[in-house]
Amino acid sequence: MGQKDDYWNYAQIGLELTAAVLLGFWAGYELDKKLGTSPWLMLGGAAAGMAAGFYSVARELFRLNGPRGGGRK
């Protein structure tokens, strides 16, 4: 595999983060419309999406690069 494949792997990570935040934002927005709690569920959904996105990014980066430093074996 070449350097071009590496670019696609890192682009996928950025897209996953963006998708997670947007999905949480949208779900919160829709729930706010139904329940009349604007903007709280939208903000909570965006925060949950951000947390899920960062978890996904960290997991994928460790998978691609391996953990560095003196971690436990």
C-alpha positions, -999 to +999 in steps of 0.1 A: +000+000+000+012+034-008+011+069+006-022+075-012-039+049+010-026+066+041-043+098+030-076+080+026-073+065+061-067+099+077-095+115+056-118+088+069-110+097+104-120+133+098-152+123+081-161+100+110-157+129+135-177+152+114-205+126+109-207+119+146-211+155+156-236+162+129-257+131+137-258+141+174-267+177+165-294+166+142-309+141+167-309+167+194-325+192+171-353+168+161-359+159+198-360+196+207-387+202+181-408+174+194-404+181+231-400+219+230-368+219+250-348+241+225-317+243+225-307+219+253-311+186+236-294+199+205-264+210+225-264+178+244-266+158+212-237+178+197-216+172+228-224+135+228-216+133+191-183+151+198-174+127+225-183+097+203-163+112+174-132+118+195-134+082+208-136+070+173-107+091+162-085+079+191-094+043+185-086+046+148-053+064+153-042+038+178-051+011+153-032+028+124-001+039+144+000+018+175+003+033+209+036+051+216+055+055+248+060+032+278+025+017+281+017-015+298+020-047+278 
